C-alpha cells in the first residue's frame, strides 16, 4: 500500500496519516491523474507554493511508495498516484484496524462498536448482517 508510519489523532481525513501538503498533493493526483510539478503547483492554488516545495513533497511521496515518477521521452517528470484513492484508503484502514486489534484486542473492538453506535446506529445493523454472512460462509 505504500509506507505510512504515523497517525495524528488531532487531524482529520488523510491529514491524519499524511502531512497537510502531502494530502493535498495526493488529492490533486487522484482528481487530475498524472501531473508535472508545475501542474501540481498550479492545481494547489491559491496556496502559493514554491516549485521546490512541491518537488520536495512529491519526492517524499515517491520515497513512501505512494507516488510514481516517470520521464516520458526524456521530458519533464510526470508524477502519478501509485494507488487509487479507494485502494489507498482500504489498505490504510486495514492496517490501522489490524494494528489496533492486535495491540489492544477487546478494547479496540469495544471502542469500534461504541463509535458505530455513536456516529450512526444504522451501521450496527450493517455490521450484524456482515457478521451473519461471514458465519454462513458467503
C-alpha positions, 0 to 999 in steps of 0.5 A: 500500500505504500509506507505510512508510519504515523497517525495524528489523532488531532487531524482529520481525513488523510491529514491524519496519516499524511502531512497537510501538503502531502494530502493535498498533493495526493488529492490533486493526483487522484482528481487530475491523474498524472501531473508535472510539478508545475501542474501540481503547483498550479492545481494547489492554488491559491496556496502559493507554493514554491516549485521546490516545495512541491518537488520536495513533497512529491519526492517524499511521496515517491520515497513512501511508495505512494507516488510514481515518477516517470520521464516520458521521452526524456521530458519533464517528470510526470508524477502519478498516484501509485494507488487509487484513492479507494485502494489507498484508503482500504489498505490504510484502514486495514492496517490501522484496524489490524494494528489496533486489534492486535495491540489492544484486542477487546478494547479496540473492538469495544471502542469500534462498536461504541463509535458505530453506535455513536456516529450512526446506529444504522451501521450496527445493523450493517455490521450484524448482517456482515457478521451473519454472512461471514458465519454462513460462509458467503 
